[in-house]
C-alpha cells in the first residue's frame, strides 16, 4: 500500500515473494486493508473507507451460473474517471482482431520462424506486441489471434486494457512483473499468465529484455479440460493456478494513460490517478498464473503414440462439444517407454491448425532448426511430422530402444479448429525460415515388395543403421545429444 504518492515513471518495488490465492474458477475474496470488503451485499449505499463499488463482468448477466464470471472491486476512484478515448497516434499497425483478405492471407505451406531479435529502440510490451496469425473476429465474438512480443523497457505511467478478448501470455525470455486491478503477479519463463478481457494491467521487465508469445481468444474464456476416463486427478491441477491478492496504489499520476485495444485498434485516455487502486475485491473473474512444471502428464505405457490432446493445459471451447476455439497444449519433460513404437510425434494431417513455440530446450520431433523463441505454423490439413534426422535416428535405434526420459525442454502448441490466416509482416519477416520444407525432403522411400519382410526385420532389429552406413548411427547419436536421452 502506498499513500498519496506521485507517479514518476516506473515503480521499482518488486518484493521477492508474493502471496497468491490458490484454485481455478474459485470465488475469491481479498482485501489489502482489514474490513474493506462490504459484508452481506455487493453494492452498499456507502462502502467501507469511502470506496466505490464497481463490477467487472466477464460474461453476460444471464449466462448459466456455472459459466458466469464477474468480480466486484472496491476502489478509491472508479475506472470511468478519465478523459474521452482518442485513437493512438502514431497508430499501431501490426495488431489484428478481425481477420480478412485486407489484412491477412491464407497459406497451406508449413511455416517456421527463427527467434525475433530484441529491438534497439526503447520498446515496451504494448509497442512490441504484434499479430502473427489468427481467424475470426473480435466484433463477432468468435475466433482467436496469436501474437508475439519483444520488449526492452517497462511500461511507464500507462496501463493496457484489452476489450477484445483474453490474453494468455507465454514468456520465453525475461521475467514479467504484472500489475492488475486484482493485485500483482510475477511470471517467469516456464510459467503462463491469463489476463481476462477488460482487465487493466501493466508490464514491468525484471531482467531487462524480454520476448514471448501471446494467444488471444474472442467470445470465450479459458477452462481447464475435462478429464473423462483419466479420472479425478492429473494434467493441470486446479490448486496450482494462482490468482493475485489485493494490493493498491493511492497515487496522483498526472497524464496517466490507459491504452485500450478495441476492435484491434488502440485508443488512449488520460486520467490523473493509478488504475491499480482497488483496495479489496471479491469474485471469480480474475487474472491467474500457472507453473508448467507442475503439469502431470499422461503417456502410453505399452505401444503406439498418444494424441497431443492428452497434454492440454487450458482450452477455450467452441459451441461444439470437444472442439476448441483454442487449446493450449504442452510437451513437457516425461518418460517414453512404448515398445516397438515410433516414439516421436507421428506424421500427421489435422483438421485443426497448429501454432507451435519453444520456451527452452529442443523439441523431440525436430532435431534441427526449431529454436527457443521461434515458432511454426502447420495450418489446417497441412502435412507435418518429424524431420528426416529425427525419423532416421529413431528407426536406427530399432526395437532395442530402452525407456528414456526427455529432459530440459518445454515446447507448446496453440491449436484451433479454425483455419489460421497469416499477417503480411509475418510472411515478410526476416526471421522466416524459407528452407523449412527441406527438413522433410530427405525422407526416402524404403518400400520394397521383394524385401518387405527382410527390411522390416532389419529395421526392427536395429540393423537399419548398418544397412545405410554410419550416417544414421551418427544421426541417432546426434538425437541423443539434442534430446538428452538416457535413463536417469
C-alpha positions as CSV (number, residue, x, y, z in Angstrom):
1,X,0.0,0.0,0.0
2,X,1.3,3.4,-0.9
3,X,-0.4,6.7,0.2
4,X,-0.7,9.8,-1.9
5,X,2.5,9.4,-3.8
6,X,3.1,10.9,-7.2
7,X,3.8,8.8,-10.3
8,X,7.3,9.4,-11.7
9,X,7.9,6.7,-14.3
10,X,8.3,3.2,-13.0
11,X,7.5,1.7,-9.7
12,X,10.6,-0.3,-8.7
13,X,9.2,-2.0,-5.6
14,X,9.4,-5.7,-6.6
15,X,9.2,-7.9,-3.4
16,X,10.9,-11.2,-3.7
17,X,7.8,-13.1,-2.6
18,X,4.2,-12.5,-3.4
19,X,1.2,-14.1,-1.8
20,X,-1.3,-15.8,-4.1
21,X,-4.8,-17.3,-3.9
22,X,-4.9,-20.9,-5.0
23,X,-7.5,-22.5,-7.2
24,X,-9.1,-22.4,-10.7
25,X,-12.6,-20.9,-11.1
26,X,-12.9,-20.2,-7.4
27,X,-14.9,-17.4,-5.9
28,X,-12.2,-15.4,-4.1
29,X,-12.3,-12.6,-1.6
30,X,-9.2,-10.4,-0.9
31,X,-8.6,-7.2,0.9
32,X,-5.5,-5.1,1.4
33,X,-7.0,-3.3,4.4
34,X,-8.9,-5.3,7.0
35,X,-12.7,-4.9,6.7
36,X,-12.5,-3.1,3.4
37,X,-14.9,-5.7,1.9
38,X,-18.6,-4.9,2.4
39,X,-20.4,-7.6,4.3
40,X,-23.7,-9.2,3.3
41,X,-24.1,-7.3,0.0
42,X,-22.1,-6.2,-3.1
43,X,-23.1,-2.6,-3.5
44,X,-23.9,-0.8,-0.2
45,X,-25.0,2.8,-0.2
46,X,-21.7,3.7,1.5
47,X,-18.7,1.3,1.1
48,X,-16.1,0.9,3.9
49,X,-13.4,3.6,3.9
50,X,-15.4,5.6,1.4
51,X,-14.6,3.3,-1.5
52,X,-16.5,3.0,-4.8
53,X,-18.1,-0.3,-5.7
54,X,-17.6,-1.4,-9.3
55,X,-18.4,-4.7,-11.1
56,X,-16.4,-6.2,-13.9
57,X,-18.5,-8.7,-15.9
58,X,-16.7,-11.3,-18.0
59,X,-19.9,-13.0,-19.2
60,X,-23.4,-11.8,-19.8
61,X,-25.6,-11.3,-16.8
62,X,-27.8,-14.3,-17.8
63,X,-25.1,-16.8,-18.6
64,X,-25.6,-20.1,-16.7
65,X,-24.4,-19.9,-13.1
66,X,-21.7,-22.5,-13.7
67,X,-20.3,-20.3,-16.5
68,X,-21.0,-16.9,-15.1
69,X,-17.9,-14.8,-14.3
70,X,-17.7,-11.5,-12.6
71,X,-15.9,-9.7,-9.8
72,X,-16.7,-6.7,-7.6
73,X,-14.0,-4.1,-7.0
74,X,-13.9,-1.6,-4.1
75,X,-11.7,1.2,-5.3
76,X,-10.5,4.7,-4.4
77,X,-11.8,6.1,-7.7
78,X,-14.0,4.4,-10.3
79,X,-12.4,3.5,-13.6
80,X,-14.9,5.7,-15.5
81,X,-13.0,8.8,-14.3
82,X,-11.0,9.6,-17.4
83,X,-11.0,11.8,-20.4
84,X,-12.5,10.6,-23.7
85,X,-10.7,8.0,-25.7
86,X,-8.8,9.0,-28.8
87,X,-7.0,6.9,-31.4
88,X,-3.4,6.2,-30.6
89,X,-1.0,8.4,-32.6
90,X,1.0,7.1,-34.3
91,X,-1.2,4.1,-34.7
92,X,0.0,0.5,-34.1
93,X,-0.2,-1.1,-37.5
94,X,0.6,-4.7,-36.5
95,X,-2.3,-5.7,-34.4
96,X,-5.3,-7.5,-35.9
97,X,-8.6,-8.7,-34.4
98,X,-10.7,-9.1,-37.5
99,X,-9.0,-11.4,-40.0
100,X,-9.9,-11.0,-43.6
101,X,-8.3,-10.6,-47.1
102,X,-7.4,-6.9,-46.4
103,X,-5.0,-7.7,-43.5
104,X,-4.0,-11.3,-43.8
105,X,-3.8,-14.3,-46.1
106,X,-4.3,-18.0,-46.2
107,X,-1.4,-20.2,-46.9
108,X,-1.3,-24.0,-46.6
109,X,2.5,-24.1,-46.7
110,X,4.3,-25.2,-43.5
111,X,5.8,-22.1,-41.9
112,X,8.6,-21.7,-39.4
113,X,10.2,-18.6,-37.9
114,X,13.5,-18.1,-36.2
115,X,13.5,-16.2,-32.8
116,X,12.9,-12.5,-33.2
117,X,15.5,-10.0,-32.2
118,X,15.1,-7.6,-29.3
119,X,14.7,-4.1,-30.8
120,X,17.4,-1.5,-30.3
121,X,15.0,1.4,-29.8
122,X,13.0,1.7,-26.5
123,X,10.1,-0.7,-26.7
124,X,7.6,-1.7,-24.1
125,X,5.1,-4.5,-24.1
126,X,2.5,-2.6,-26.0
127,X,4.9,-1.3,-28.6
128,X,6.5,-4.7,-29.0
129,X,3.2,-6.7,-29.4
130,X,2.4,-7.8,-33.0
131,X,0.0,-10.3,-34.5
132,X,1.3,-13.4,-36.4
133,X,-1.9,-15.2,-37.4
134,X,-5.5,-15.8,-36.4
135,X,-9.1,-16.3,-37.5
136,X,-12.5,-14.9,-36.9
137,X,-13.4,-11.5,-35.4
138,X,-13.5,-9.8,-32.1
139,X,-16.5,-7.9,-33.3
140,X,-18.4,-11.2,-33.8
141,X,-17.1,-12.6,-30.6
142,X,-15.7,-15.7,-32.3
143,X,-12.1,-16.5,-33.1
144,X,-8.5,-16.2,-31.9
145,X,-5.3,-14.3,-32.6
146,X,-1.7,-15.3,-32.0
147,X,0.7,-12.6,-31.2
148,X,4.4,-12.4,-30.3
149,X,6.2,-9.7,-28.3
150,X,9.6,-8.3,-27.8
151,X,10.4,-5.6,-25.3
152,X,13.3,-3.9,-23.7
153,X,11.7,-1.5,-21.2
154,X,8.9,-1.5,-18.7
155,X,5.6,0.3,-19.2
156,X,5.8,3.8,-17.7
157,X,2.9,5.8,-16.4
158,X,0.4,3.8,-18.5
159,X,-1.8,0.7,-18.4
160,X,-3.1,-1.6,-21.1
161,X,-6.7,-2.9,-21.4
162,X,-7.8,-5.5,-23.9
163,X,-11.5,-5.1,-24.7
164,X,-11.3,-7.7,-27.5
165,X,-10.6,-10.9,-25.6
166,X,-8.5,-12.9,-23.1
167,X,-4.7,-12.8,-23.3
168,X,-2.7,-16.0,-22.5
169,X,0.9,-14.9,-22.2
170,X,3.9,-17.3,-22.5
171,X,7.1,-15.5,-21.6
172,X,10.1,-17.2,-23.3
173,X,12.9,-14.8,-22.1
174,X,12.8,-12.5,-19.1
175,X,10.6,-12.4,-16.1
176,X,7.5,-10.2,-16.2
177,X,6.1,-8.2,-13.2
178,X,2.4,-7.6,-14.0
179,X,0.2,-5.2,-12.0
180,X,-3.5,-5.8,-12.3
181,X,-6.6,-4.4,-10.6
182,X,-6.7,-7.6,-8.5
183,X,-3.0,-7.4,-7.5
184,X,0.4,-8.3,-8.7
185,X,1.9,-11.4,-10.4
186,X,5.4,-12.3,-11.1
187,X,5.6,-14.5,-14.2
188,X,8.8,-16.3,-15.2
189,X,9.7,-18.3,-18.4
190,X,8.2,-21.7,-17.8
191,X,5.0,-20.1,-16.4
192,X,2.0,-18.7,-18.1
193,X,-0.4,-15.9,-17.2
194,X,-4.0,-15.3,-18.3
195,X,-5.3,-11.7,-18.3
196,X,-9.0,-11.8,-18.9
197,X,-10.9,-9.4,-21.2
198,X,-11.3,-6.0,-19.7
199,X,-8.7,-6.0,-17.0
200,X,-6.3,-3.1,-16.9
201,X,-2.7,-4.1,-16.4
202,X,0.9,-3.0,-16.8
203,X,4.1,-5.0,-17.5
204,X,7.5,-4.3,-16.0
205,X,10.6,-6.2,-17.0
206,X,12.6,-7.6,-14.1
207,X,15.6,-9.0,-16.2
208,X,15.9,-6.4,-18.9
209,X,14.9,-7.5,-22.5
210,X,12.0,-9.9,-22.8
211,X,10.2,-11.8,-25.5
212,X,7.4,-14.4,-25.7
213,X,4.1,-15.5,-27.2
214,X,0.5,-14.4,-26.6
215,X,-2.7,-16.2,-27.5
216,X,-5.9,-14.2,-27.6
217,X,-9.5,-15.7,-27.7
218,X,-12.6,-13.8,-28.6
219,X,-16.0,-14.5,-27.1
220,X,-15.0,-17.3,-24.8
221,X,-12.7,-17.9,-21.8
222,X,-10.1,-20.5,-21.0
223,X,-11.1,-23.5,-18.9
224,X,-9.2,-26.5,-17.6
225,X,-10.2,-29.5,-19.7
226,X,-12.5,-32.3,-18.5
227,X,-10.5,-35.4,-17.6
228,X,-13.0,-38.1,-18.8
229,X,-11.8,-41.6,-18.2
230,X,-8.5,-40.3,-16.8
231,X,-10.5,-39.8,-13.6
232,X,-10.4,-37.1,-10.9
233,X,-6.7,-36.3,-11.0
234,X,-3.9,-35.5,-13.5
235,X,-2.9,-32.9,-16.1
236,X,-3.2,-29.3,-14.6
237,X,-4.4,-29.4,-11.0
238,X,-6.9,-26.7,-10.1
239,X,-5.0,-25.9,-6.9
240,X,-1.8,-24.9,-8.9
241,X,-3.5,-22.0,-10.6
242,X,-2.6,-18.8,-8.6
243,X,-4.6,-15.5,-8.5
244,X,-3.2,-12.3,-7.0
245,X,-4.1,-10.9,-3.6
246,X,-5.4,-7.4,-3.2
247,X,-2.9,-4.6,-3.4
248,X,-3.4,-0.9,-4.3
249,X,-1.7,2.3,-5.2
250,X,-3.2,5.6,-3.9
251,X,-1.3,7.8,-6.3
252,X,-1.6,11.1,-8.0
253,X,-0.5,10.4,-11.6
254,X,-0.8,13.5,-13.9
255,X,-1.1,12.5,-17.5
256,X,-1.5,8.8,-16.8
257,X,-2.5,6.9,-20.0
258,X,-4.9,4.0,-20.3
259,X,-4.3,2.3,-23.7
260,X,-7.3,0.2,-24.7
261,X,-7.3,-2.4,-27.5
262,X,-10.7,-2.1,-29.1
263,X,-11.5,-3.9,-32.3
264,X,-7.8,-4.5,-32.9
265,X,-7.1,-0.7,-32.8
266,X,-5.5,1.1,-29.9
267,X,-7.1,4.1,-28.2
268,X,-5.8,6.2,-25.3
269,X,-7.5,8.1,-22.5
270,X,-5.9,10.3,-19.8
271,X,-6.6,10.3,-16.1
272,X,-4.8,11.6,-13.1
273,X,-4.6,8.5,-10.9
274,X,-3.3,4.9,-10.9
275,X,-5.9,2.4,-12.2
276,X,-4.4,-0.1,-9.6
277,X,-6.4,1.5,-6.8
278,X,-8.6,-1.5,-5.8
279,X,-8.4,-1.9,-2.0
280,X,-10.5,-5.0,-1.9
281,X,-12.3,-7.3,-4.3
282,X,-14.3,-10.5,-4.5
283,X,-15.5,-12.7,-7.4
284,X,-14.4,-15.4,-9.8
285,X,-13.3,-13.2,-12.8
286,X,-9.6,-12.8,-12.1
287,X,-6.1,-12.9,-13.7
288,X,-4.1,-16.0,-12.9
289,X,-0.8,-17.7,-13.5
290,X,0.3,-21.3,-13.7
291,X,3.7,-23.0,-13.5
292,X,4.0,-25.5,-16.4
293,X,6.5,-27.7,-14.4
294,X,3.5,-28.7,-12.1
295,X,1.7,-30.3,-15.1
296,X,1.1,-34.0,-14.5
297,X,1.5,-35.6,-18.0
298,X,0.0,-38.9,-19.1
299,X,1.6,-41.1,-21.7
300,X,1.3,-44.5,-23.4
301,X,2.9,-47.3,-21.3
302,X,2.8,-50.2,-23.8
303,X,2.6,-49.3,-27.5
304,X,1.7,-46.5,-30.0
305,X,1.8,-42.8,-29.6
306,X,-1.0,-40.9,-27.8
307,X,-2.6,-37.9,-29.3
308,X,-1.2,-34.5,-28.2
309,X,-4.6,-33.5,-26.7
310,X,-3.6,-35.6,-23.7
311,X,-1.3,-32.7,-22.8
312,X,-3.9,-29.9,-22.8
313,X,-3.4,-27.4,-20.1
314,X,-6.2,-25.0,-20.9
315,X,-9.0,-24.9,-23.5
316,X,-11.2,-22.2,-24.9
317,X,-14.2,-24.2,-26.1
318,X,-16.4,-23.6,-29.1
319,X,-20.1,-24.3,-29.1
320,X,-19.4,-27.7,-30.5
321,X,-18.5,-30.3,-27.8
322,X,-14.9,-31.4,-28.0
323,X,-13.9,-28.7,-30.4
324,X,-11.9,-25.8,-29.3
325,X,-11.5,-22.2,-30.5
326,X,-8.1,-22.6,-28.9
327,X,-6.3,-25.3,-26.9
328,X,-3.0,-24.6,-25.1
329,X,-1.0,-27.9,-25.2
330,X,2.5,-28.5,-23.8
331,X,5.2,-31.1,-24.5
332,X,7.0,-31.3,-21.1
333,X,9.8,-33.5,-19.8
334,X,8.5,-37.1,-19.5
335,X,9.4,-40.7,-20.0
336,X,8.9,-42.5,-23.3
337,X,8.5,-46.3,-22.9
338,X,6.3,-47.6,-25.7
339,X,7.5,-50.9,-27.2
340,X,8.0,-51.5,-30.9
341,X,6.7,-48.0,-31.5
342,X,7.8,-44.9,-33.3
343,X,8.0,-42.7,-30.2
344,X,8.3,-39.1,-31.5
345,X,5.2,-37.4,-32.8
346,X,3.8,-39.1,-35.8
347,X,3.3,-37.8,-39.4
348,X,0.0,-36.1,-39.4
349,X,-2.6,-34.1,-41.3
350,X,-5.0,-32.4,-39.0
351,X,-8.4,-30.7,-39.3
352,X,-7.1,-28.3,-36.6
353,X,-4.5,-25.6,-37.1
354,X,-1.3,-25.9,-35.0
355,X,0.9,-23.0,-34.0
356,X,4.0,-24.1,-32.0
357,X,6.5,-22.4,-29.9
358,X,9.5,-23.4,-27.8
359,X,10.3,-21.9,-24.4
360,X,13.6,-23.7,-23.8
361,X,15.5,-26.9,-24.8
362,X,14.7,-28.7,-28.0
363,X,11.6,-30.3,-29.5
364,X,11.6,-34.1,-29.9
365,X,10.3,-34.1,-33.4
366,X,12.8,-31.6,-34.8
367,X,16.5,-32.3,-34.4
368,X,17.5,-29.0,-36.0
369,X,16.2,-25.6,-36.8
370,X,13.4,-25.2,-34.2
371,X,14.9,-22.8,-31.6
372,X,13.7,-21.4,-28.3
373,X,11.8,-18.2,-29.1
374,X,11.0,-19.4,-32.6
375,X,7.6,-20.6,-33.9
376,X,6.0,-22.7,-36.6
377,X,2.5,-22.9,-38.1
378,X,1.0,-26.1,-39.6
379,X,-2.3,-24.9,-40.9
380,X,-5.5,-27.0,-41.3
381,X,-4.7,-30.2,-43.2
382,X,-1.1,-29.2,-44.0
383,X,1.1,-32.3,-43.6
384,X,3.7,-32.2,-40.9
385,X,5.7,-34.5,-38.6
386,X,9.2,-35.4,-37.6
387,X,12.1,-34.2,-39.7
388,X,14.4,-36.5,-41.6
389,X,17.1,-36.6,-39.0
390,X,14.6,-37.5,-36.2
391,X,12.9,-40.2,-38.3
392,X,16.2,-41.9,-39.4
393,X,17.7,-41.7,-35.9
394,X,14.6,-43.1,-34.2
395,X,14.3,-46.1,-36.6
396,X,18.0,-46.8,-36.3
397,X,17.6,-47.5,-32.6
398,X,15.2,-50.3,-33.5
399,X,13.2,-52.4,-31.0
400,X,16.1,-52.4,-28.6
401,X,15.4,-48.8,-27.6
402,X,15.2,-48.6,-23.8
403,X,12.9,-46.4,-21.9
404,X,14.3,-42.9,-21.8
405,X,13.4,-39.6,-20.3
406,X,13.0,-36.4,-22.4
407,X,14.6,-33.6,-20.2
408,X,15.3,-29.9,-20.2
409,X,12.6,-29.0,-22.7
410,X,9.3,-27.2,-22.9
411,X,7.5,-26.8,-26.2
412,X,3.9,-25.9,-26.6
413,X,1.1,-25.6,-29.1
414,X,-1.8,-23.3,-29.7
415,X,-4.3,-25.5,-31.6
416,X,-7.6,-24.2,-33.1
417,X,-10.5,-25.6,-35.1
418,X,-10.3,-22.5,-37.3
419,X,-8.1,-22.0,-40.4
420,X,-5.4,-19.5,-39.4
421,X,-4.8,-16.5,-41.6
422,X,-1.2,-15.1,-41.6
423,X,-0.4,-11.5,-41.4
424,X,1.8,-10.0,-44.2
425,X,4.6,-8.9,-41.8
426,X,4.9,-12.5,-40.6
427,X,5.2,-13.7,-44.1
428,X,7.7,-11.0,-45.0
429,X,9.7,-11.3,-41.7
430,X,13.4,-11.6,-41.9
431,X,13.1,-14.4,-39.4
432,X,11.0,-16.6,-41.6
433,X,12.8,-19.9,-42.4
434,X,12.4,-20.2,-46.2
435,X,14.2,-23.6,-46.1
436,X,11.8,-25.2,-43.5
437,X,10.4,-27.6,-46.1
438,X,13.8,-29.1,-46.7
439,X,13.8,-30.8,-43.3
440,X,11.4,-33.4,-44.9
441,X,12.9,-33.6,-48.4
442,X,15.4,-36.1,-47.3
443,X,12.8,-38.7,-46.3
444,X,13.4,-41.6,-48.7
445,X,11.2,-44.4,-49.9
446,X,12.1,-47.7,-48.2
447,X,9.3,-49.6,-50.0
448,X,10.3,-52.9,-51.5
449,X,8.0,-55.8,-52.4
450,X,10.8,-58.3,-52.7
451,X,12.4,-57.3,-49.4
452,X,9.3,-56.5,-47.3
453,X,9.8,-59.0,-44.5
454,X,13.6,-58.8,-44.6
455,X,13.6,-55.0,-44.5
456,X,11.1,-54.9,-41.7
457,X,13.1,-57.3,-39.7
458,X,16.3,-55.3,-40.2
459,X,14.6,-52.1,-39.2
460,X,13.1,-53.6,-36.1
461,X,16.2,-55.4,-35.1
462,X,18.3,-52.3,-35.1
463,X,20.2,-53.1,-38.3
464,X,18.7,-50.2,-40.3
465,X,21.7,-48.0,-39.4
466,X,24.2,-50.7,-40.6
467,X,22.4,-51.1,-43.8
468,X,22.6,-47.4,-44.5
469,X,26.2,-47.0,-43.3
470,X,27.3,-44.9,-40.4
471,X,25.2,-41.8,-41.3
472,X,22.1,-42.9,-39.4
473,X,24.2,-44.1,-36.5
474,X,25.6,-40.6,-36.3
475,X,22.1,-39.1,-36.5
476,X,21.0,-41.3,-33.7
477,X,23.8,-40.1,-31.6
478,X,23.0,-36.6,-32.5
479,X,19.4,-37.1,-31.5
480,X,20.6,-38.4,-28.1
481,X,22.7,-35.3,-27.6
482,X,19.9,-33.0,-28.7
483,X,17.1,-34.5,-26.7
484,X,19.3,-35.6,-23.8
485,X,18.2,-39.2,-23.9
486,X,19.1,-41.8,-21.4
487,X,17.7,-43.4,-18.3
488,X,18.0,-41.1,-15.4
